[in-house]
Amino acid sequence: MDNFFTWETLATFAGCAAATALITQFVKSASFLKNIATQWVSYFIAIILLLGATYFTGALTWSTGTLIPFNAVVVALSANGAYSAVLRATGNKENK
């Protein structure tokens, strides 16, 4: 990737999943998130990113807005799975 994220990039599955994984790993150790499962943290991050990307690209309608929670499940699961795959490939184990 040679550019920072754009709203158009975040509106794609790959862009949103990558951003969700990065932001989740960055914020999951925050004190107010310690008691929340990482899967839920990534789900809410995915919702926020998809809502923002859809709004700022001008594609937010009632129809697209109702799909955001469902798409966020797919994005969050993908982001969590990708992170787990990296941990397995490098032989690292995480406590949480």
N, C-alpha and C positions, 0 to 999 in steps of 0.2 A: 504494500500500500504506500503510495507516494504522496497522499494528501490526508488531511485530517478528515474526520467524519463530516458528512453533509446531511441535511435532512433527507435528501433523495437517497443517499446510501443507507441511512437508518430505516428507510421505508422498505428496503429489501430484506428478505429472510436472512441472508448471510450477514449483512451489515448489522441488523438488529441483534442477531445471535452473538456476533463477536463483541459488540458493545455491551450487551447484557452480561456476558461472561467476564469481561474486563472490569466493569463497574461493580459487579457482584463480588469479585475477588478483592477489590479495593475497599469496599464498605462493610463487608460481612463481619469484620472484627470490631466494628464500632460498638461502644458500650451499650447503646440502646438497642442494638440488634443481636446481642449475644444470646438471648433466649428465644430467638426466632430461627426456625430451620432455614438453612441456606436456600432450599428449593423455593420457599415462600418469598424470600428476599429477591431472588432472581425473577420470580413471577411478577412481583410488583414493579420491579425495574423494567421488565419487558413491557408491561402495560403502559408505564409512563413514556417509554421511548416510542412505542407504537402510536400512542395518542399524540405525542408531540410531532412525530414524523408525518402522520396523517394530516394533522391540523396545518402544519407549516408548509406542506406541499399542496395545500388546497383541496385535498381529497376527502376531508372529513364530512361525512353526511350521516344521517341516522343509520343508513344501511351499513356503511363501513364501520361506524362506531360500535354497532352491536357485535361485529365480528372481532373486535380488538381483544376482548377477554379470552376468546377461543384461540386466536392466533398467538396470544401471549403464552398460553400453555405450551404450544409447539416450540416457540422460541426459547422459553425457559428450559424445557426438557433438553433441547438441543445444546444450549449453552452449558448446562450442567453435565451432559454426557461428553461433550468435547473436553471439558476440564478434567473429568475423570479419566478419559482416554490418555490425555497428556500425562497425568500422574502415573498411570499404569505403564506407559511407554518409557518413562524416565525412572521407574522403580521407586518413586516417592510415595509415601503414605501420609495422608492428612488425618489429623485428629477428628475433624468435624465433617 
